């Protein structure tokens, strides 16, 4: 075959390959846009100069996710707070930010406030969703001090456990020699191509699920090591919140892994946990969250603040959970129902709403 013909065939094959890859990339981005309202990453960050924290980029608008000028998911707040207004602040991480929700209005903090307005139509209410992906309790305290306190909240609602469980079990796993660290960051190609990012992430999830399911390298969960740092930080956060707001409410943490699930249900429920904590068994996941929810209840009693329970009233299925811990729209509604009911039953909060 003449060289010119071979060259043309190679060029044609390369063109077909490139066109195919571009088509796959375009399909991945269109699918992502339909789900999240953006062709690009959901969680992108700026740096808050006052606290040094990573925050959502101020004024970002994907359609589904709108960030105000201060870097909070929402439509913006009047500052200073108008006289007579009751302001709620929701402190948390990605499970409060709710990137999986179809709109700002579909997040559980927004739905909670809508329920409070329906119950108290004469009350003047607004709120700030101060959830940021990846935050642990130490970050929540900085967020409260530097970004939320100037907004003069009347009610502070605190919801976090999963990132702290990851943090403190990783420390324990290192000590036990069953974990040496792994890269959560993306490769250059993954940063460039959304389609490759999804492939790479799914392959990594499968590998870590297999690691979590294996008998080797399993963490021995020592509650005496993972509970005290969580308790200490939660006590500190609640104490500071009490100084800044008349009402503070803790919410027990909901997640999909439950006691009594069969092996297949438990594996599906632990998909996110396997990615971030591949050294921990499914049973230990349930034990760890139970321990942290016990601490949340104890800190609420010790500090004399409000408590919302009923974490297992949210069904542990794919209709309510997008993964192990993040809510779908239906899950956000279920979360909002239990939180709103708890706030309406809380004497401090109901007193503010009725004044």
C-alpha positions in Angstrom: 0.0 0.0 0.0 1.4 3.4 -1.0 2.6 5.5 1.9 0.2 8.4 1.0 -2.8 6.0 1.4 -1.6 4.6 4.7 -1.1 8.2 6.0 -4.6 9.2 4.9 -6.0 6.1 6.7 -4.1 6.8 9.8 -5.2 10.4 9.8 -8.8 9.4 9.2 -8.6 6.8 12.1 -7.1 9.5 14.4 -9.9 11.9 13.3 -12.6 9.4 14.1 -11.0 8.6 17.4 -10.8 12.3 18.4 -14.4 12.9 17.3 -15.5 9.9 19.4 -13.7 11.2 22.4 -15.1 14.6 22.0 -18.6 13.2 21.6 -18.1 11.2 24.9 -16.9 14.3 26.6 -19.8 16.4 25.3 -22.3 13.7 26.4 -20.7 13.6 29.9 -20.9 17.4 30.2 -24.5 17.6 29.0 -25.5 14.9 31.4 -23.7 16.8 34.2 -25.4 20.0 33.2 -28.8 18.4 33.3 -28.1 17.2 36.9 -26.2 20.1 38.3 -26.9 23.1 36.1 -23.3 23.5 35.0 -20.9 22.0 32.5 -18.0 22.3 35.0 -17.2 21.1 38.6 -19.9 21.6 41.2 -17.5 22.1 44.1 -15.1 24.9 43.3 -13.6 27.2 45.9 -12.3 30.6 46.6 -10.4 31.6 49.8 -12.0 33.7 52.4 -9.4 36.4 53.4 -10.7 36.8 57.0 -10.6 33.1 58.0 -8.4 31.5 55.4 -11.2 28.9 54.8 -12.1 27.6 51.4 -15.6 28.9 50.5 -17.8 28.7 47.5 -16.9 31.4 44.9 -19.0 34.5 45.7 -21.8 35.3 43.2 -21.3 32.0 41.3 -24.6 30.9 39.6 -24.9 27.6 37.8 -28.7 27.8 37.7 -29.1 25.0 40.1 -26.7 26.4 42.6 -26.6 30.1 43.4 -24.0 31.6 45.7 -24.5 35.0 47.2 -21.9 37.8 47.4 -20.6 36.5 50.7 -20.0 33.0 49.5 -23.0 31.3 51.0 -25.5 29.1 49.0 -28.5 31.4 48.9 -30.0 34.7 47.6 -28.2 37.0 49.9 -29.1 38.6 53.3 -29.8 42.1 54.6 -26.9 43.3 56.7 -27.3 44.7 59.3 -30.3 42.4 60.1 -33.6 44.3 60.1 -35.3 44.8 63.5 -37.7 42.0 64.4 -36.2 39.5 61.9 -35.4 36.0 63.0 -32.3 34.6 61.3 -31.3 31.0 61.1 -27.8 29.8 60.4 -27.2 26.2 59.2 -23.6 25.1 60.0 -22.3 22.0 58.2 -20.4 20.5 55.3 -21.4 19.2 51.9 -24.4 17.5 53.5 -25.8 20.9 54.4 -24.6 22.7 51.2 -26.6 20.0 49.3 -25.0 20.1 45.8 -27.1 17.1 44.9 -30.3 19.1 45.3 -31.9 20.4 42.1 -32.1 24.0 43.2 -31.4 26.3 46.2 -35.0 25.9 47.2 -34.7 22.1 47.2 -31.9 22.0 49.8 -33.0 20.9 53.3 -32.1 24.2 55.0 -34.3 26.1 52.6 -37.2 23.6 53.1 -36.9 23.8 56.9 -37.3 27.6 56.7 -40.3 27.2 54.3 -41.9 24.9 56.9 -41.3 27.3 59.7 -42.8 30.2 57.6 -45.9 28.0 56.9 -46.3 27.3 60.6 -45.7 31.0 61.6 -46.8 33.1 58.7 -46.5 36.3 60.8 -42.9 35.7 61.6 -40.2 37.6 59.6 -37.6 34.8 58.8 -34.5 34.5 56.7 -31.5 32.1 56.8 -28.0 31.4 55.8 -26.8 28.1 54.4 -23.2 28.0 55.8 -22.5 24.5 54.6 -19.2 24.0 52.7 -17.9 20.7 51.3 -15.1 19.1 53.2 -15.5 21.0 56.5 -14.9 19.3 59.8 -15.9 20.8 63.2 -12.8 22.9 63.5 -13.7 24.5 60.2 -17.3 25.0 61.4 -16.0 26.9 64.3 -13.9 29.2 62.1 -16.8 29.6 59.8 -19.0 30.6 62.7 -16.5 33.1 64.1 -15.5 34.8 60.9 -18.4 34.5 58.4 -21.6 33.7 60.3 -21.3 35.7 63.5 -21.4 39.1 61.6 -24.8 38.1 60.2 -26.3 38.1 63.8 -28.0 34.7 63.7 -30.8 34.0 66.2 -30.8 30.2 65.7 -27.7 28.1 64.9 -28.4 24.6 63.6 -25.4 22.3 63.5 -25.2 19.2 61.3 -21.9 17.3 60.8 -20.3 14.0 61.6 -19.1 12.3 58.4 -16.0 14.3 57.7 -14.9 14.1 61.3 -15.4 10.4 61.4 -13.2 10.1 58.3 -10.5 12.4 59.9 -10.3 10.6 63.2 -10.5 7.0 61.8 -7.7 7.8 59.4 -5.5 8.9 62.3 -6.4 5.6 64.1 -5.8 3.6 60.9 -2.3 5.1 60.5 -1.5 4.2 64.0 -2.6 0.6 63.5 -0.6 0.4 60.2 -3.7 -0.4 58.0 -3.6 2.9 56.2 -0.7 4.9 54.7 -2.8 7.5 52.9 -4.2 7.8 49.4 -4.6 10.6 46.9 -8.1 12.1 46.9 -7.0 14.6 44.3 -7.5 14.2 40.5 -4.9 13.5 37.8 -4.2 16.2 35.2 -6.3 14.4 32.7 -9.2 14.1 35.2 -9.0 17.8 35.9 -9.2 18.5 32.1 -11.8 15.9 31.0 -15.1 15.4 32.9 -15.6 12.1 31.1 -12.2 10.8 32.2 -12.8 12.2 35.7 -16.0 10.0 36.0 -14.2 7.0 34.7 -11.2 7.5 37.0 -13.5 8.1 40.0 -15.6 5.0 39.3 -12.6 2.8 39.0 -11.2 4.2 42.2 -14.5 3.6 44.0 -14.6 0.0 42.9 -11.0 -0.6 44.0 -11.6 0.9 47.4 -14.9 -1.0 47.8 -12.9 -4.2 47.2 -10.3 -3.1 49.7 -13.0 -2.3 52.3 -14.6 -5.7 51.7 -11.4 -7.7 52.1 -10.4 -9.3 55.4 -6.9 -7.9 55.3 -5.9 -4.5 56.5 -9.0 -3.9 58.6 -9.2 -1.2 61.1 -10.0 -2.1 64.7 -12.4 0.7 65.7 -11.4 2.0 69.0 -14.1 4.4 70.2 -11.9 5.6 73.0 -9.7 7.1 70.3 -12.2 8.5 67.9 -14.9 9.8 70.2 -13.0 12.2 72.5 -11.7 14.5 69.8 -15.2 14.7 68.2 -16.7 15.4 71.6 -14.2 18.1 72.5 -14.6 20.0 69.3 -18.4 19.7 69.3 -18.5 21.0 72.9 -16.3 24.0 71.9 -18.4 24.8 68.8 -21.7 24.6 70.7 -20.3 26.8 73.6 -19.3 29.4 71.1 -22.6 29.3 69.2 -24.4 29.8 72.5 -22.5 33.0 73.0 -23.5 34.3 69.6 -27.1 33.2 69.3 -30.1 32.8 71.6 -30.9 29.3 70.3 -28.6 26.5 69.3 -29.8 23.1 67.9 -27.9 20.0 67.2 -29.1 17.5 64.6 -28.2 13.8 64.7 -26.5 12.6 61.5 -28.4 10.6 58.9 -26.6 8.2 56.6 -27.6 5.2 54.5 -25.7 2.3 56.3 -27.9 0.8 58.9 -28.0 -2.1 61.3 -30.0 -5.1 59.9 -29.2 -4.5 56.2 -28.1 -7.5 54.1 -24.7 -7.6 52.5 -25.8 -6.1 49.2 -27.7 -3.3 50.9 -24.8 -2.5 53.1 -22.3 -2.4 50.3 -24.5 0.0 48.3 -25.0 2.1 51.4 -21.3 2.3 52.1 -20.1 3.4 48.6 -18.9 6.8 49.7 -17.5 5.5 53.0 -15.5 2.9 51.0 -14.0 5.7 48.9 -12.9 7.9 51.8 -12.3 5.2 54.4 -11.3 2.0 52.6 -9.7 0.6 55.7 -12.9 0.4 57.6 -15.5 -2.4 57.6 -19.2 -1.8 56.9 -20.1 -2.8 60.4 -17.5 -0.4 61.8 -19.2 2.4 59.7 -22.5 1.8 61.5 -20.7 1.6 64.8 -18.8 4.8 64.2 -21.8 6.9 63.3 -23.8 5.5 66.2 -21.0 6.6 68.5 -20.9 10.1 67.0 -24.7 10.4 67.2 -24.5 9.4 70.9 -22.0 12.2 71.4 -24.3 14.7 69.7 -27.1 13.7 72.0 -24.9 13.9 75.1 -23.4 17.3 74.1 -26.9 18.7 73.6 -27.9 17.6 77.1 -24.7 18.8 78.6 -24.9 22.2 77.0 -28.6 22.6 77.4 -29.3 23.2 73.7 -31.9 21.9 71.3 -31.7 18.4 69.8 -33.3 17.0 66.6 -33.3 13.2 66.4 -34.9 10.6 64.1 -31.9 10.2 61.7 -33.2 6.7 60.8 -36.6 7.9 59.8 -35.1 8.9 56.4 -35.3 5.7 54.3 -31.9 4.2 53.4 -32.5 3.9 49.7 -31.4 5.4 46.4 -34.5 7.5 46.2 -33.5 9.4 49.4 -29.6 9.1 49.3 -27.5 10.1 46.3 -24.7 8.1 47.9 -23.8 7.2 51.5 -24.6 10.6 53.1 -25.8 13.1 50.5 -29.5 13.6 50.0 -31.5 13.6 46.8 -34.4 16.1 46.6 -36.6 13.5 48.2 -34.1 12.9 51.0 -33.8 16.6 51.5 -37.5 16.8 52.0 -37.4 14.0 54.6 -34.5 15.6 56.4 -36.3 19.0 56.4 -39.4 17.4 57.9 -37.6 16.0 60.9 -35.5 19.1 61.4 -38.5 21.5 61.0 -40.6 19.4 63.4 -37.7 19.5 65.9 -37.3 23.2 65.7 -41.0 23.8 66.1 -41.0 21.6 69.2 -38.0 23.4 70.7 -39.0 26.0 73.3 -36.3 28.5 72.5 -37.0 28.5 68.7 -40.8 28.5 69.0 -40.5 31.4 71.4 -38.6 33.4 68.9 -41.1 32.6 66.1 -44.1 33.5 68.2 -42.9 36.8 69.5 
